[in-house]
Amino acid sequence: MAAAMSTASSLGLTVDDVVVLHDSNKLTLRLLPCDVLARVAPVADQVAQFEVELAQRLDEAGCPVAALEPRVEPRVHERDGFVITLWTYYGPVTLREVPPADYAHALERLHAGMRGLDVPTPHFTDRIEQAQRLVAHRDRTPALADADRELLGDTLRNLRRVIGERGGAEQLLHGEPHPGNLLSTGNGLLFIDLETCCRGPVEWDLAHAPEEVGEHYPGADQDVLRQCRILVLAVITTWRWDRDDQLPNGRRLGTEWLGQMRAALERESWS
């Protein structure tokens, strides 16, 4: 917080107070009264430069993404062992739930803009491999029961193979366009948190959105989408059993998601 406040102040922004908006792998802050959103991460654990450059290019292409703070130079700042990026703060718009058709249209626009960019990114299977390593190493996931470990391992391996053998089109993706990374603003729906960008099928992105969204996305392969949903569920469930996971109620969610994954697999004839 101190690094963010002093960085903004050194750039001529007035900062007298700070509000914590989100605290996970990054700290997200609202700086006041200048009303700037700051994202802070340890120097050793961040991809801030990639996120800043990508956000600029997508914004210039007219994609629905949150913009960098226009009053300062668009770059990554480093102070006291942290990297700080400064973004436009968008006040919340009262909206009980984003209509699925609007959500799908925003994601379609984002994907269309991303198809025009040639940037080096990980493949979506890299995240699956990370989950597989967690499952394989008991010292990293010591509380995971043997039956659950086997289920997760089999699901990660089998669905990765099934989706890979499909051989469908792949492109640059957001990586995690779930509702927590979609803002309802006066400028419309905007996606945030571009650090998870990867390359893969659009169904991988759709699998992070509510189910109804996929029904409104043109050309989505519904079979592949169901497979991706289960695969995404297997990945995020595995994270909850990581001994270093710090998500509040993470272990409870991990148990709940295991049950959802079993139920989804039982409904599919290819499992």
Order of alpha helices (4+ residues) and beta strands (2+ residues): alpha-beta-beta-beta-alpha-beta-beta-alpha-alpha-alpha-beta-beta-beta-beta-alpha-alpha-alpha-alpha
